[in-house]
Amino acid sequence: MPRFSVIVPAFRVQAYLHACLDSVLAQSFKDYEIVVVDDCSPDACGPIADEYARRDPRVTALHLPRNTGLGPARNAGMGRAAGDYLIFLDGDDTLLPDALQTIADRIDATGEPDVLMYDYARTYWTGRSVRNVLAAHLDESGPARFRLTDRPELLRLLMVVWNKAYRRAFIEAEGFTFPPGYYEDTPWTYPVLMSAGSIAVLDAVCVSYRQRRRGNILSTTSEKHFDVFDQYDRVFAFIDARPELALWRPVMFRRMLDHFSALFASRDRLPHHSRAAFFRRAAASCRRYRTPGAPVPRRAQLRHGLLRLGARRTYQALSGAQRLGGRLRRGSAAVRRAVRGAALRAHYRTQLRLPLRSRDAVFAARGSGGYTGSPAAIEAKVRELVPGVRTAWICRAVDAHTVPTGTRHLVPGTFAHWTALARSAYLVNDAAFDRGLVKRRGQVLLQTHEGTPLRTVGTDLLDRPAAARGTDFEQLLRSVDTWDFSLSANPHSTLVRERAYPSAYLTLEYGSPRNDVYHRTGPADVARLRETLGIPAGSTALLYAPTHRDYRRVQRPDLDLERLIRVLGPQFVILARSPRLAGPGGHRAPHPRIIDVSGHRSVETLALASDALITDYASLMFDYVNLDRPVVLHLADIEAYEAARGTYFDITAFPPGIVARGQDELFDIFATDHWRGSRSAQLRAAFRARFCPYDDGYAAERVVRRVFLGETDGLPLPVPSAARRTPSALPAQDGAGAGVKS
């Protein structure tokens, strides 16, 4: 018996069916069957299904004698299905790579729920892909399995059949089938979710939902859209037959009104001559099933009331007025933006004609983020060493609290911001300033960069379109031509960047100012940082910081942190700086010993507070070895990463610590204490010698004396590595470093 039965109805999708079936057959998870249901399609869907069935015994081609529609075709597929779980995939959609493995893992982890809900991305004919905007409802924190009453917000998700996996025994026991007609998903998904004894969610995109330019059935103009009334009749009949589901009646009534309103508002679905009849049918259904109780947004209350009353002309007048008001508001906003933009440009051109302010310096980091990185270290040293200087920091208002007292805060896009860019003698950034920047004669621009490059950067991305993501290389080179100085942490960075960012700037191979803090922070300060982050006394803290994957639409860590924390035992905590945990306000950590630090401003603080680093390809590893603390690399997807992004050297051949090629191997590394053994120390020492030759706590001072004070002689010489003290020692911790559970 296969784990999954993937049911693919096919009707007039010959142009897409190959891609659909190939996306399933290419899955890394192999325990499945495919049932292709040729719904008497007039094109080549039937022969294509037969071709795949001949090539692979896991594919079954089922040919219906007459066209029955999507619902009955799915029923026919279920009749042939033998898998533990049913997965429905429309013939013009595709599964993402490793989707079945991800679904199988989540099913196992959640104890085989009746229904598993996962996410999708809309893929347009242009190639653009956009994730479901309500993906936050699939947050995996909280109980692994639950009932719909525990998370009713799941009903806000798109009510379709293909974003879920269904336990076949549950479906058969309940006798669920699809009805004929349009909107057949409605009387399937609502009853299934209301009846399920257990539901689980998977916060991962598994399906690519193709948005066809034309040919989508539900976007065609037809009176078949009247089928929606029969489908809601079936939903309410199901609820009425089960008294225990009566609590869902107000919710279904609200959903029905929303659905009717959306259909009536769509100008391309209902024939003009049938719109009045549709409205009358909608009003009749509203009167028949009216069940107050579900909250309705204020904007929708009047619309729902008019729909119940059957006041079609008033409804249409209201809708027309709302559309007109929306257009007027958008037009007014566009005019205001245009006027303000013109005023800013005129202001900037005026400021460019005024004298430079020789004592003014402007700093920014990470795309107008908060006070952090090498620009912050240099700014602090400028205020210390350069008399009379006036510094300003460009960042969003939300990050203004990070800017030190005495440093002016500039909000991007304001008149003050453009004045500073036009008239400050010094400009310092680790990224690019606004593309409208005009570099003036006499201005000095220092580019500090973000870390040491392992992955491909700059013009080296020309032949890597997946990683370049539409980079404007001409604009990139125009920006590079404004640099006077390019800061480099080591000879490797110098060689890479002078090739990847070709121009006439001067490279300052002085070390990384953002790493100075590692050499100037004592044990007492580290103890305070650990307490601030909530690290229990005596614990061993592991910083988990994976990097972005260019080849993935959805960023998710490859490491099961909850399982890792169980392997590690009670003496350990994990500081998780992960894309999966990041979000508005952050998500709850799934385990009390997993601390979500995804939104933390300073990675240097996190590094200082931790006892070891787990990462993959992040440039943080080059900085972290300054602390002389263990580094473990988790490189489960190195082949895919190399293919998409590329690296400048083989990190497995010259790593900063022990390398794990898979999750189980990483667990073994910690279980055997190999992560902090003598081999780990040897690798770290060699890596530090190669990539941190100038990191001694004085990099920022060297930069300031050279760039701001014009000193070329007498700069603080790098301290030889053999003479450096052990940086930022951890405070003594009773019980810290205890062995992990095997």
Disulfide bonds with the S-S distance in Angstrom:
none
